[in-house]
Amino acid sequence: MRIGDFLKEHKLSVGDNVRFLFEKLGIHDEKLLKDIENQIGEPAKMSKSKANTVDPEDAIKTYGADTVRLYILFAGPVEKDFEWTDEGVQGAYRFLKRLWNYFHENLEKLRSISYSQERLKNLQGQARDVRRKTHQTLKRYLTDMEELSFNTAIAGIMELLNYLQDYQPQGEEDYAVLREAFEVILFMLYPITPHICEELWHRLGYPKPMCFYPFPKPDETALKVEEFEIPVQINGKLRAVITLPVDADEEVAKSTALSNEKIRKFIDGKEIKKVIYVKNKLLNLVIKDD
């Protein structure tokens, strides 16, 4: 029987014994231990009896309570065990630091901007896309939190921050969208990382703690998709992607496709024998081969 199979059958891990051996020999090399665990058996399960527990106070002193809370809830589903790693804690710390830095890069402009739901209803271009992304994230977050899926809720917040960092606001309306997005992020993170959220909320100019303000609700107007992209195929091969109004009919889809320069290059001088259109999904133009 292989060593790894024996350890698994008896619900042991190589770390149960090697960790004690390393300690007795005065060896403190986590990388070496993990290399041995990966080659031979499963990592040691955290347990007081095995002397391999982690004191969260040490991580809190180094990174802060918000980082530790974020890491624990992001590490995996609440019903499953996870292996504590310094790399994971550092990743949570880097995310909060990125949020902090990006916030302060825009703070002066954000403090000077106010907004209302009514003001943000008729946006265009990237500002409209950012607001839609914000409210899509908020809607998924509320569902995830109800289902105690904290890790996926946090993943959505991280994705939204990544999206915002590609946003290039110009005018007041753009910064109003950015301010709303930041406030939504703070509310979503508040149950998880309350300290940093309260600090940033105060710096936005609010006189009272966040708990005195209503939690935001997804704006159905922002969630509404008016345009979408569909692939255009010629004889079953992808040749372009076009933008259409939602529920556009076949004639609109066809005329939009034929006005596309890439499509015209393949269609020019050839007969269209058949049009296959799946509304909101696909347009396939079947042309007569030479």
C-alpha positions as CSV (number, residue, x, y, z in Angstrom):
1,M,0.0,0.0,0.0
2,R,1.3,3.5,-0.9
3,I,2.0,5.8,2.0
4,G,-0.5,8.3,0.7
5,D,-3.3,5.7,0.5
6,F,-2.4,4.5,4.0
7,L,-2.7,8.0,5.5
8,K,-6.0,8.6,3.7
9,E,-7.5,5.3,4.8
10,H,-6.6,6.0,8.5
11,K,-7.7,9.6,8.2
12,L,-4.2,10.9,8.8
13,S,-2.1,13.4,7.0
14,V,1.6,13.6,6.6
15,G,1.5,16.9,8.5
16,D,0.2,15.1,11.6
17,N,3.6,13.5,12.1
18,V,6.1,15.5,10.1
19,R,5.1,18.8,11.7
20,F,5.8,17.4,15.2
21,L,9.1,16.0,13.9
22,F,10.1,19.3,12.4
23,E,9.3,21.1,15.7
24,K,11.4,18.6,17.7
25,L,14.3,19.1,15.3
26,G,14.0,22.8,15.4
27,I,13.1,23.0,11.7
28,H,10.6,25.8,10.8
29,D,10.2,25.5,7.0
30,E,6.5,25.7,5.9
31,K,7.5,25.5,2.3
32,L,9.3,22.2,2.8
33,L,6.4,20.8,4.8
34,K,3.9,21.7,2.1
35,D,6.1,20.2,-0.6
36,I,6.2,16.9,1.5
37,E,2.4,17.1,2.0
38,N,1.8,17.6,-1.7
39,Q,4.0,14.6,-2.7
40,I,2.8,12.1,-0.1
41,G,-0.4,13.0,1.6
42,E,-3.1,15.5,2.4
43,P,-2.3,18.7,4.5
44,A,-2.8,18.4,8.2
45,K,-6.3,19.3,9.4
46,M,-6.2,22.1,11.9
47,S,-6.7,20.8,15.4
48,K,-5.6,21.7,19.0
49,S,-4.6,18.0,19.6
50,K,-2.2,18.3,16.6
51,A,-0.7,21.6,17.7
52,N,-1.2,23.1,14.3
53,T,-3.8,25.8,15.0
54,V,-3.5,29.4,13.9
55,D,-4.0,32.2,16.3
56,P,-6.0,34.8,14.4
57,E,-4.8,37.5,16.8
58,D,-1.4,37.3,15.1
59,A,-3.0,38.0,11.7
60,I,-5.2,40.7,13.1
61,K,-2.2,42.5,14.6
62,T,-0.4,42.4,11.2
63,Y,-3.3,43.0,8.7
64,G,-6.3,44.1,10.8
65,A,-9.6,42.5,11.7
66,D,-11.3,43.4,8.4
67,T,-8.7,41.5,6.4
68,V,-9.1,38.4,8.6
69,R,-12.9,38.5,8.4
70,L,-12.7,39.0,4.6
71,Y,-10.3,36.1,4.1
72,I,-12.3,33.6,6.3
73,L,-15.5,34.3,4.5
74,F,-13.9,34.4,1.0
75,A,-11.9,31.2,1.5
76,G,-14.8,28.9,0.5
77,P,-18.4,27.8,1.3
78,V,-19.3,28.2,5.0
79,E,-20.2,24.5,5.3
80,K,-16.7,23.3,4.2
81,D,-13.3,23.3,5.9
82,F,-10.5,25.3,4.4
83,E,-6.7,25.4,4.8
84,W,-5.5,28.6,6.4
85,T,-2.6,30.1,4.3
86,D,-0.6,33.3,4.7
87,E,-1.0,33.8,1.0
88,G,-4.8,33.9,1.3
89,V,-4.7,36.5,4.1
90,Q,-2.3,38.6,2.1
91,G,-4.6,38.4,-0.9
92,A,-7.5,39.7,1.1
93,Y,-5.3,42.5,2.5
94,R,-4.2,43.5,-1.1
95,F,-7.8,43.7,-2.2
96,L,-8.7,46.1,0.7
97,K,-5.6,48.1,0.0
98,R,-6.5,48.4,-3.6
99,L,-10.0,49.6,-2.7
100,W,-8.5,52.1,-0.3
101,N,-6.1,53.5,-2.8
102,Y,-8.6,53.7,-5.7
103,F,-11.1,55.4,-3.4
104,H,-8.6,58.1,-2.4
105,E,-7.4,58.6,-6.0
106,N,-11.0,59.8,-6.7
107,L,-12.0,61.2,-3.3
108,E,-11.7,64.9,-4.0
109,K,-14.0,64.6,-7.0
110,L,-16.4,62.2,-5.3
111,R,-16.9,64.5,-2.3
112,S,-18.0,67.3,-4.6
113,I,-20.6,65.2,-6.5
114,S,-24.1,64.4,-5.4
115,Y,-26.6,62.2,-7.3
116,S,-30.1,60.9,-7.3
117,Q,-31.8,57.9,-8.9
118,E,-33.7,60.3,-11.1
119,R,-30.5,62.0,-12.3
120,L,-28.9,58.6,-13.3
121,K,-31.8,57.2,-15.2
122,N,-30.9,58.5,-18.7
123,L,-27.2,57.6,-19.0
124,Q,-25.4,56.7,-22.2
125,G,-22.2,54.8,-23.1
126,Q,-19.8,53.6,-20.5
127,A,-21.5,55.4,-17.6
128,R,-24.7,53.4,-18.3
129,D,-22.7,50.1,-18.5
130,V,-21.0,50.8,-15.2
131,R,-24.3,51.6,-13.5
132,R,-25.8,48.4,-14.9
133,K,-22.8,46.4,-13.6
134,T,-23.2,48.0,-10.2
135,H,-26.8,47.1,-9.8
136,Q,-26.3,43.6,-11.3
137,T,-23.7,43.0,-8.7
138,L,-25.9,44.3,-5.9
139,K,-28.8,42.1,-7.0
140,R,-26.6,38.9,-7.1
141,Y,-25.0,39.9,-3.7
142,L,-28.4,40.1,-2.0
143,T,-29.3,36.6,-3.2
144,D,-25.9,35.2,-2.2
145,M,-26.1,36.7,1.3
146,E,-29.6,35.2,1.8
147,E,-28.1,31.8,0.8
148,L,-25.0,32.3,3.1
149,S,-22.8,32.2,0.0
150,F,-20.4,34.7,1.4
151,N,-17.5,33.7,-0.9
152,T,-19.5,34.3,-4.1
153,A,-20.9,37.5,-2.7
154,I,-17.3,38.8,-2.1
155,A,-16.2,37.5,-5.5
156,G,-18.8,39.7,-7.1
157,I,-17.6,42.8,-5.2
158,M,-14.0,42.1,-6.3
159,E,-15.2,41.8,-9.9
160,L,-17.0,45.1,-9.6
161,L,-13.9,46.9,-8.3
162,N,-11.9,45.4,-11.2
163,Y,-14.6,46.8,-13.6
164,L,-14.5,50.2,-12.0
165,Q,-10.7,50.5,-12.3
166,D,-11.1,50.3,-16.1
167,Y,-13.7,53.1,-16.0
168,Q,-12.5,56.6,-17.1
169,P,-15.0,59.1,-15.8
170,Q,-14.9,62.6,-17.4
171,G,-17.8,64.8,-16.5
172,E,-19.9,65.2,-13.4
173,E,-22.4,62.6,-14.5
174,D,-19.6,60.0,-14.9
175,Y,-18.4,60.8,-11.3
176,A,-21.9,60.5,-10.0
177,V,-22.1,57.0,-11.4
178,L,-18.7,56.2,-9.8
179,R,-19.8,57.6,-6.4
180,E,-22.9,55.5,-6.4
181,A,-20.9,52.4,-7.3
182,F,-18.5,53.1,-4.4
183,E,-21.3,53.6,-2.0
184,V,-22.9,50.3,-3.1
185,I,-19.5,48.5,-2.6
186,L,-19.2,50.0,0.9
187,F,-22.7,48.8,1.8
188,M,-22.0,45.3,0.4
189,L,-18.7,45.0,2.3
190,Y,-20.1,46.6,5.5
191,P,-21.2,43.3,7.2
192,I,-17.8,41.8,6.3
193,T,-15.3,44.6,6.8
194,P,-17.1,47.2,8.9
195,H,-14.1,49.2,10.0
196,I,-12.7,50.2,6.6
197,C,-16.2,50.8,5.3
198,E,-17.1,53.2,8.1
199,E,-13.9,55.1,7.6
200,L,-14.4,55.6,3.9
201,W,-18.1,56.4,4.4
202,H,-17.0,59.2,6.8
203,R,-14.5,60.5,4.3
204,L,-17.2,60.8,1.7
205,G,-18.7,63.4,3.9
206,Y,-21.5,61.5,5.7
207,P,-22.0,62.7,9.3
208,K,-23.5,59.5,10.7
209,P,-22.4,55.9,10.7
210,M,-23.6,53.7,7.9
211,C,-26.1,51.9,10.0
212,F,-28.2,55.0,10.0
213,Y,-28.6,55.0,6.3
214,P,-30.9,52.6,4.2
215,F,-29.3,49.7,2.4
216,P,-29.4,50.3,-1.4
217,K,-31.9,48.3,-3.5
218,P,-31.2,47.2,-7.1
219,D,-32.6,49.8,-9.6
220,E,-34.7,47.9,-12.2
221,T,-34.2,50.8,-14.6
222,A,-30.4,50.3,-14.5
223,L,-30.8,46.6,-14.9
224,K,-32.8,46.9,-18.0
225,V,-30.7,45.9,-21.1
226,E,-31.6,48.0,-24.2
227,E,-28.9,46.7,-26.5
228,F,-26.9,43.5,-26.8
229,E,-24.3,41.9,-29.0
230,I,-24.8,38.8,-31.1
231,P,-22.4,36.9,-33.3
232,V,-22.9,36.9,-37.1
233,Q,-21.9,33.8,-38.9
234,I,-21.5,33.2,-42.7
235,N,-22.0,29.6,-43.7
236,G,-21.6,28.7,-40.0
237,K,-18.3,30.5,-39.5
238,L,-18.1,33.5,-37.1
239,R,-17.3,36.6,-39.1
240,A,-18.4,39.6,-36.9
241,V,-20.3,40.7,-33.8
242,I,-23.0,43.3,-34.1
243,T,-25.0,45.4,-31.6
244,L,-28.8,45.2,-31.8
245,P,-31.8,46.5,-29.8
246,V,-33.3,43.9,-27.5
247,D,-35.8,41.7,-29.4
248,A,-34.9,43.1,-32.8
249,D,-36.6,41.4,-35.6
250,E,-34.9,39.5,-38.5
251,E,-35.0,42.4,-40.9
252,V,-33.3,44.8,-38.5
253,A,-30.7,42.1,-37.7
254,K,-30.0,41.4,-41.3
255,S,-29.7,45.1,-42.4
256,T,-27.4,45.8,-39.4
257,A,-25.2,42.9,-40.3
258,L,-25.1,43.9,-44.0
259,S,-24.0,47.4,-43.0
260,N,-21.0,45.9,-41.2
261,E,-17.8,46.3,-43.2
262,K,-16.5,42.8,-42.2
263,I,-19.7,41.2,-43.3
264,R,-19.8,43.1,-46.6
265,K,-16.4,41.8,-47.4
266,F,-17.6,38.2,-47.3
267,I,-21.0,38.9,-48.9
268,D,-20.0,41.3,-51.7
269,G,-21.3,40.0,-55.0
270,K,-22.7,36.7,-53.6
271,E,-26.3,35.5,-53.2
272,I,-27.7,35.1,-49.7
273,K,-29.7,31.8,-50.0
274,K,-31.0,31.7,-46.4
275,V,-31.1,33.7,-43.2
276,I,-31.1,31.9,-39.9
277,Y,-31.9,34.2,-37.0
278,V,-32.3,33.2,-33.4
279,K,-33.6,36.3,-31.7
280,N,-31.2,37.9,-29.2
281,K,-28.7,35.1,-29.8
282,L,-27.4,34.4,-33.3
283,L,-27.5,35.4,-37.0
284,N,-26.3,33.1,-39.7
285,L,-26.2,34.1,-43.3
286,V,-26.0,31.2,-45.8
287,I,-24.5,32.3,-49.0
288,K,-24.0,30.6,-52.3
289,D,-20.4,29.5,-52.8
290,D,-18.7,30.3,-56.0
